[in-house]
């Protein structure tokens, strides 16, 4: 999974998060001032994201200690409450309503997919570096994309960008048949080990360029892309079933989370919220 998190769409939303200009004596309430603040905040968030990815510890120094099932059992009691709070405040509180998605987010131990040195940040409302310039996405974005993809038991789902393996585990917990592609071999190997140790060994993974999809396993009920191409990859659209959904961030700097639905006569597109994700690499670079 790549770095991804939500950005306020408007000054109204910015104020609702407690980040807007104070409307008190001596403070400006001019809409232009608030708009300037919003633009500045979005630029700052973008810069901080790239810094976080850049300074993430190298993969070789960020190994997860695999001590078998005992580690999960021991940590379970101390992290279950953190997951409950995460789901209640960060996810359900922002409008994700699908009961199966919320249950999956409660069950999957997010901290197990992170290097030990950043595990204390596992349930924070933010993306977290996992090494090799990549991050595990904000919990809300993982849940939102899963809900938007309309994933259910038996769904055939393609994930582009295995990353830590966390998004694949959430999908597998829902009972989906998951296919996941990672362009960086060390990340894929690490994710496979963690997924198997936690009981999600049924997830099928491979190293490859996600821009091209997994044509021999198509068609898919849903495709989730965790890195941002500059435009929607045509191969992924063509690998959807009729009625299937492609959920992905799109854009270079000003990115939007989009849902592409295949219909009997073509495709429908819907923009959901502004987001910030790391760029898709590989063939996607050719179209930048």
C-alpha positions, 0 to 999 in steps of 0.5 A: 500500500502506498501513501494516501490521505484525505485533504480538505476540499473547501474552507468549510471542511477545513473549519469543520476539522478545526483548522480554519481561521478563528472568527473572533475579534482581530481575526480575519474572516475574509473568504479569500484569507481562508482560501489562501490558508487552505491552499497553503495547507494543502501545499504544506501537506504535500511537502510533508508527505514527500519528506516522510517518504524520503526519510523512511528508514531503508528496508534492510533496517526496518524489518518486522520481528517475526515471532510467530502467532504469540506476538499477535496474541500478546499485542492483541489486548493492547491494540484492540482498543486502539483499533476500536477508537480508530474505527469509531473516530477516524473512519465511522466518524467520517461517514464510512458506514459499511458494517463489513468494512468497519468490522474488517478494519477492527479485526486486521492488526494494522501494527503487524504490517509496520516496521517495529520502529514506527509501530507506535504510530500504527493507529494514528490518523496519518500515513506512516513510512514503511521503508523504500520511500513508501508508506502505509496509507491513512486508515480512513483512506483504506476503509473509504476505498474499500467501501467505494469498491463495493467489495464483498464475500466472493468478490474478485479484487485486484490491488495495485501496490501491495506495499505493506500488505495491509490493504490486501489483508483488509480485502481478504478479511472481507472474504474477497479473492485478492490479487495484488501486484507490487513493483518493488520485490523486497516489499512484496516479499515482506508483505507475503511473509506477514500475510501468511503469518497472520492467516491471509496466505490465500492472497495471490501476489506477484512483482510487476508493473501495476499499470498493466494490471493482471490480464490473465486473472481478469475480469475483476469485480473491483480494482483498487490502486494505492499509488497515483497515475497522472491519468486513469490507466486504460488497461485497468479499465478494460480488466473490469467486469461490467458493473465493476469499479476501479478506485484510485487517486489520479493526478500529479499534484492536485489529486482526486480520489476517483471511482470508475464504473464499467457499464454495459455501454462504457464507463462512468466516472465520479470524483470523491475527495482530494487526496495525496498519494505517492506517484505510480511508477513504471509505465505510468512515468511515461505519461507524466 
